[in-house]
């Protein structure tokens, strides 16, 4: 609910959004999709569709027990994220038995923003 019609510059947009989210990294990430035209600011992405379908987007139905990929797989996660926590590893490993799971310390859900160099290094090491 960022008041796009009232925003005069990106700094102001960042301040307003961060006041709502209280997460400067997330605010800056989202603001990458805020664009300015002659008519003013607008979102590059269709937030209405995302909002109306968030349950479908974020819902994950576990595959059946026979859905297994035996090849190499890398799961990178943020140690401070609520996704891919150790409690989930047994389910992940049951579907990806050759997987390597790594949680990066002091990193949230958007580890590619928190620690881009480490993420890139891990991916490069994995695909070699």
C-alpha positions as CSV (number, residue, x, y, z in Angstrom):
1,X,0.0,0.0,0.0
2,X,2.8,2.4,-0.8
3,X,1.2,5.7,-1.8
4,X,2.7,5.9,-5.3
5,X,0.9,9.1,-6.2
6,X,2.5,11.0,-3.3
7,X,6.1,9.8,-3.8
8,X,8.5,12.5,-5.1
9,X,11.7,10.4,-5.2
10,X,13.2,7.0,-4.6
11,X,14.7,7.9,-1.3
12,X,11.2,8.9,-0.1
13,X,9.8,5.6,-1.5
14,X,12.5,3.7,0.4
15,X,11.8,5.5,3.7
16,X,8.0,4.9,3.4
17,X,8.4,1.2,2.4
18,X,10.9,0.5,5.1
19,X,8.6,2.1,7.7
20,X,6.0,-0.5,6.7
21,X,8.3,-3.5,6.5
22,X,11.0,-2.6,9.0
23,X,13.5,-4.5,6.8
24,X,15.9,-2.2,4.7
25,X,17.2,-5.1,2.6
26,X,13.7,-6.3,1.7
27,X,12.7,-2.7,1.0
28,X,15.6,-2.2,-1.4
29,X,15.0,-5.5,-3.1
30,X,11.3,-4.6,-3.7
31,X,12.1,-1.1,-4.9
32,X,14.1,-2.6,-7.8
33,X,10.6,-3.1,-9.3
34,X,9.5,0.6,-8.8
35,X,9.9,2.6,-11.9
36,X,9.4,6.2,-12.7
37,X,7.7,7.5,-15.8
38,X,6.4,10.9,-16.9
39,X,3.1,10.0,-15.2
40,X,4.9,9.1,-11.9
41,X,5.9,6.0,-10.1
42,X,4.5,2.5,-10.8
43,X,5.4,-1.1,-10.1
44,X,7.0,-3.1,-12.9
45,X,5.4,-6.2,-11.5
46,X,1.7,-6.9,-11.2
47,X,1.2,-6.7,-7.4
48,X,-2.6,-7.2,-7.7
49,X,-2.1,-10.6,-9.3
50,X,0.6,-11.6,-6.8
51,X,-1.7,-10.5,-3.9
52,X,-4.7,-12.3,-5.3
53,X,-2.7,-15.5,-5.9
54,X,-0.2,-15.6,-3.0
55,X,-1.7,-18.7,-1.5
56,X,-1.2,-20.6,-4.8
57,X,2.3,-19.1,-5.3
58,X,3.5,-19.9,-1.8
59,X,1.7,-23.3,-1.4
60,X,3.9,-26.3,-1.7
61,X,2.4,-29.7,-2.0
62,X,4.9,-32.5,-1.2
63,X,5.4,-34.9,-4.0
64,X,4.6,-38.6,-3.5
65,X,7.1,-40.8,-1.8
66,X,8.4,-42.2,-5.1
67,X,9.3,-38.8,-6.5
68,X,13.0,-39.0,-6.2
69,X,15.9,-37.3,-8.0
70,X,19.1,-39.2,-7.4
71,X,21.5,-36.8,-9.2
72,X,23.4,-34.0,-7.6
73,X,21.5,-31.1,-6.1
74,X,22.5,-28.1,-4.1
75,X,20.1,-26.4,-1.6
76,X,21.4,-23.1,-0.3
77,X,19.5,-21.4,2.5
78,X,19.8,-18.6,5.0
79,X,20.4,-19.7,8.5
80,X,18.1,-17.0,9.8
81,X,15.3,-17.8,7.3
82,X,12.3,-19.9,8.2
83,X,12.7,-21.9,5.0
84,X,15.0,-24.9,4.6
85,X,15.7,-25.3,8.3
86,X,17.3,-28.5,9.7
87,X,13.8,-29.8,10.7
88,X,13.0,-29.9,6.9
89,X,16.3,-31.7,5.9
90,X,14.9,-35.2,6.2
91,X,12.1,-34.5,3.8
92,X,14.5,-32.8,1.4
93,X,16.9,-35.7,1.5
94,X,14.2,-38.2,1.0
95,X,13.4,-36.7,-2.4
96,X,17.0,-35.6,-3.2
97,X,19.3,-38.3,-1.6
98,X,22.5,-37.0,-3.2
99,X,21.8,-33.3,-2.2
100,X,24.1,-31.0,-0.4
101,X,22.3,-28.7,2.0
102,X,24.1,-25.6,3.2
103,X,22.7,-22.9,5.5
104,X,24.7,-19.6,5.4
105,X,25.2,-18.0,8.8
106,X,23.8,-14.5,9.5
107,X,21.7,-14.7,6.3
108,X,18.0,-14.4,5.8
109,X,15.7,-15.8,3.1
110,X,17.2,-13.6,0.4
111,X,20.7,-14.9,0.7
112,X,21.6,-13.7,-2.8
113,X,21.2,-10.2,-1.5
114,X,22.7,-10.7,2.0
115,X,25.8,-12.6,0.8
116,X,25.9,-12.5,-3.1
117,X,29.6,-13.4,-3.3
118,X,29.3,-16.4,-1.1
119,X,26.2,-17.6,-3.0
120,X,27.9,-17.2,-6.3
121,X,31.0,-19.0,-5.1
122,X,28.9,-22.0,-3.8
123,X,27.0,-22.2,-7.0
124,X,30.2,-22.1,-9.1
125,X,31.8,-24.8,-6.9
126,X,28.7,-27.0,-7.3
127,X,28.5,-26.8,-11.1
128,X,32.1,-27.5,-11.7
